[in-house]
Amino acid sequence: MLLLFSIFRFMNLVDLILYVGIFVFAGTGALKARTHHMDIFGAGVLAFATAYGGGTIRDLLIGIRPVNWMNDYVALILVLSAVLIVSLLKTNINRFERTLFFTDAIGLGMFTIGGIERSLSHGVNDGYAVIMGVMSATFGGLVADVISNTVPALLKRGELYATACAIGGIIFILLNHAGIAHNINMIICVVIVVGIRVLSKVKRVRLPEI
């Protein structure tokens, strides 16, 4: 644990956001495994898929080699820690479902900004960087849903999900060009994504059917 704290001290804000996102999404995947009554190995698989799936697809599309999680022991420790913590928690299934929603919302915000920043740093233009940010935030959950034989939340009609990521990402790009301090802008983006996701759940805001 002390080693992790010493490592985090020397990280920039983007790396810190990505690592927090990995831990949160790993916890989301493990909680999802609990709702499907999986064992600890199944929880590890869903945690890994949720935490790494979106970033892996993003890196493959951009052409980053190796992909984000290869040789990253800090990220691996965070995923395993999240699985262990969830496995030790004892509470009713309704509590897990509520926790799952809030951890997922936080992960969405973290991975949206992390994906955009990673894409911009590798020469992707603003518009496609936002798309890569949305994919980073949502495709891990999609992969985990497919593995657990569930209709992906990304494709269901319901509260704003990928749309929340897109709105936060677009605002981040606009504020970037407006000269807002970079670190403050990233925090604003995360708060916007989480806020829209939670508000859409509370107020039942949905996109129209076609």
C-alpha positions as CSV (number, residue, x, y, z in Angstrom):
1,M,0.0,0.0,0.0
2,L,2.8,2.4,0.8
3,L,4.4,1.6,-2.5
4,L,1.2,2.5,-4.3
5,F,1.0,5.9,-2.4
6,S,4.6,6.6,-3.3
7,I,3.9,5.9,-7.0
8,F,0.8,8.1,-7.0
9,R,2.8,11.0,-5.7
10,F,4.8,11.2,-8.9
11,M,1.8,10.9,-11.3
12,N,0.3,13.7,-13.4
13,L,-3.5,14.3,-13.1
14,V,-4.3,12.3,-16.2
15,D,-2.6,9.2,-15.0
16,L,-4.2,9.6,-11.6
17,I,-7.7,10.0,-13.2
18,L,-7.1,6.9,-15.3
19,Y,-6.0,4.8,-12.3
20,V,-9.0,5.9,-10.2
21,G,-11.2,5.0,-13.2
22,I,-9.6,1.6,-13.4
23,F,-10.2,0.9,-9.7
24,V,-13.8,2.2,-9.9
25,F,-14.7,0.3,-13.0
26,A,-13.0,-2.9,-11.7
27,G,-15.2,-2.6,-8.7
28,T,-18.2,-2.1,-10.9
29,G,-17.4,-5.3,-12.8
30,A,-16.9,-7.2,-9.6
31,L,-20.3,-5.9,-8.3
32,K,-21.9,-6.9,-11.6
33,A,-20.5,-10.4,-11.1
34,R,-22.0,-10.5,-7.6
35,T,-25.5,-9.7,-9.1
36,H,-25.0,-12.7,-11.5
37,H,-23.9,-15.0,-8.6
38,M,-20.5,-15.6,-10.1
39,D,-17.4,-16.9,-8.2
40,I,-14.3,-14.9,-7.5
41,F,-12.7,-15.9,-10.8
42,G,-15.8,-14.7,-12.7
43,A,-15.6,-11.5,-10.7
44,G,-12.0,-11.1,-11.8
45,V,-12.9,-11.6,-15.5
46,L,-15.7,-9.1,-15.4
47,A,-13.5,-6.6,-13.4
48,F,-10.7,-6.9,-15.9
49,A,-13.1,-6.6,-18.9
50,T,-14.8,-3.5,-17.4
51,A,-11.6,-1.8,-16.4
52,Y,-9.6,-2.5,-19.5
53,G,-12.1,-3.2,-22.3
54,G,-12.7,0.4,-23.5
55,G,-9.1,1.5,-23.2
56,T,-7.9,-1.5,-25.1
57,I,-10.3,-0.9,-28.0
58,R,-9.3,2.8,-28.0
59,D,-5.6,2.0,-28.1
60,L,-6.0,-0.6,-30.9
61,L,-7.9,1.9,-33.0
62,I,-5.4,4.7,-32.4
63,G,-2.4,2.4,-33.0
64,I,-0.9,2.6,-29.5
65,R,1.5,-0.3,-28.8
66,P,1.5,-1.9,-26.3
67,V,-2.0,-1.2,-25.2
68,N,-2.6,0.7,-22.0
69,W,-2.6,-2.2,-19.5
70,M,0.4,-4.2,-20.8
71,N,3.2,-4.2,-18.2
72,D,1.3,-2.0,-15.9
73,Y,1.4,-3.7,-12.5
74,V,-0.2,-0.7,-10.7
75,A,-3.3,-1.1,-12.7
76,L,-3.3,-4.9,-12.2
77,I,-3.0,-4.4,-8.4
78,L,-5.9,-2.0,-8.5
79,V,-8.1,-4.4,-10.3
80,L,-7.2,-7.3,-8.0
81,S,-7.8,-5.0,-5.0
82,A,-11.2,-4.0,-6.2
83,V,-12.2,-7.7,-6.6
84,L,-10.9,-8.5,-3.2
85,I,-12.8,-5.6,-1.5
86,V,-16.0,-6.5,-3.3
87,S,-15.6,-10.2,-2.3
88,L,-15.3,-9.2,1.3
89,L,-18.3,-7.0,1.3
90,K,-21.5,-8.6,2.7
91,T,-24.7,-6.8,2.0
92,N,-28.1,-7.2,0.2
93,I,-28.4,-7.2,-3.6
94,N,-30.4,-4.0,-3.7
95,R,-27.5,-2.2,-1.9
96,F,-25.1,-3.6,-4.6
97,E,-27.3,-2.3,-7.4
98,R,-27.3,1.2,-6.0
99,T,-23.6,1.1,-5.4
100,L,-23.1,-0.3,-8.9
101,F,-24.9,2.7,-10.4
102,F,-22.8,5.3,-8.6
103,T,-19.4,3.6,-9.1
104,D,-20.3,3.2,-12.8
105,A,-21.2,7.0,-13.1
106,I,-17.9,8.0,-11.5
107,G,-16.0,5.6,-13.8
108,L,-17.7,7.1,-16.8
109,G,-16.5,10.5,-15.9
110,M,-12.9,9.4,-15.2
111,F,-12.6,7.3,-18.3
112,T,-14.1,9.9,-20.6
113,I,-11.6,12.5,-19.7
114,G,-8.7,10.0,-19.6
115,G,-9.6,8.6,-23.0
116,I,-9.8,12.1,-24.5
117,E,-6.5,13.1,-23.1
118,R,-4.8,9.9,-24.2
119,S,-6.2,10.4,-27.7
120,L,-5.2,14.0,-28.0
121,S,-1.7,13.2,-26.8
122,H,-1.4,10.7,-29.8
123,G,-2.4,13.2,-32.4
124,V,-6.2,12.5,-32.7
125,N,-8.2,15.5,-33.6
126,D,-10.8,17.1,-31.2
127,G,-13.9,15.4,-32.6
128,Y,-12.5,11.9,-32.8
129,A,-10.9,12.4,-29.4
130,V,-14.4,12.9,-27.9
131,I,-15.5,9.7,-29.6
132,M,-12.5,7.8,-28.3
133,G,-13.3,9.2,-24.8
134,V,-16.9,7.9,-25.0
135,M,-15.6,4.5,-26.2
136,S,-13.0,4.4,-23.4
137,A,-15.8,5.0,-20.8
138,T,-18.5,2.7,-22.2
139,F,-17.1,-0.2,-24.2
140,G,-15.6,-1.9,-21.1
141,G,-19.1,-2.2,-19.7
142,L,-20.3,-3.4,-23.0
143,V,-17.7,-6.2,-23.1
144,A,-18.6,-7.2,-19.6
145,D,-22.3,-7.3,-20.4
146,V,-21.7,-9.5,-23.4
147,I,-19.5,-11.9,-21.3
148,S,-22.2,-12.1,-18.6
149,N,-24.9,-12.7,-21.3
150,T,-26.7,-9.5,-20.6
151,V,-28.1,-6.9,-23.0
152,P,-25.5,-4.2,-22.9
153,A,-26.6,-1.1,-20.9
154,L,-25.0,1.0,-23.7
155,L,-27.7,-0.2,-26.2
156,K,-30.7,-0.2,-23.9
157,R,-33.2,2.7,-24.0
158,G,-32.8,4.3,-20.6
159,E,-31.2,7.2,-18.8
160,L,-28.3,9.1,-20.5
161,Y,-25.2,7.0,-20.6
162,A,-22.9,7.4,-23.5
163,T,-24.7,10.7,-24.2
164,A,-23.5,12.0,-20.8
165,C,-19.9,11.1,-21.7
166,A,-20.2,12.9,-25.1
167,I,-21.6,16.1,-23.5
168,G,-18.9,16.2,-20.9
169,G,-16.2,15.5,-23.6
170,I,-17.5,18.3,-25.9
171,I,-17.6,20.8,-23.0
172,F,-14.0,19.8,-22.1
173,I,-12.8,20.5,-25.7
174,L,-14.6,23.8,-25.8
175,L,-13.2,24.9,-22.4
176,N,-9.8,23.8,-23.6
177,H,-9.9,26.2,-26.5
178,A,-11.3,28.9,-24.1
179,G,-8.1,28.8,-22.1
180,I,-9.4,27.3,-18.9
181,A,-6.7,25.8,-16.7
182,H,-6.1,22.3,-17.9
183,N,-6.4,20.5,-14.5
184,I,-9.5,22.4,-13.6
185,N,-11.0,21.7,-17.0
186,M,-10.5,17.9,-16.5
187,I,-12.2,18.0,-13.1
188,I,-15.1,20.0,-14.5
189,C,-15.5,17.4,-17.3
190,V,-15.7,14.5,-14.7
191,V,-18.2,16.4,-12.6
192,I,-20.4,17.1,-15.6
193,V,-20.4,13.5,-16.8
194,V,-21.3,12.2,-13.3
195,G,-23.8,14.9,-12.8
196,I,-25.7,14.3,-16.0
197,R,-25.7,10.5,-15.4
198,V,-27.1,10.9,-11.9
199,L,-29.6,13.6,-12.9
200,S,-30.9,11.5,-15.8
201,K,-31.5,8.6,-13.4
202,V,-33.3,10.8,-10.8
203,K,-35.4,12.7,-13.4
204,R,-35.7,9.8,-15.8
205,V,-34.3,11.8,-18.7
206,R,-34.2,9.6,-21.8
207,L,-33.3,9.9,-25.5
208,P,-36.4,9.6,-27.8
209,E,-37.0,6.3,-29.6
210,I,-36.7,6.2,-33.4
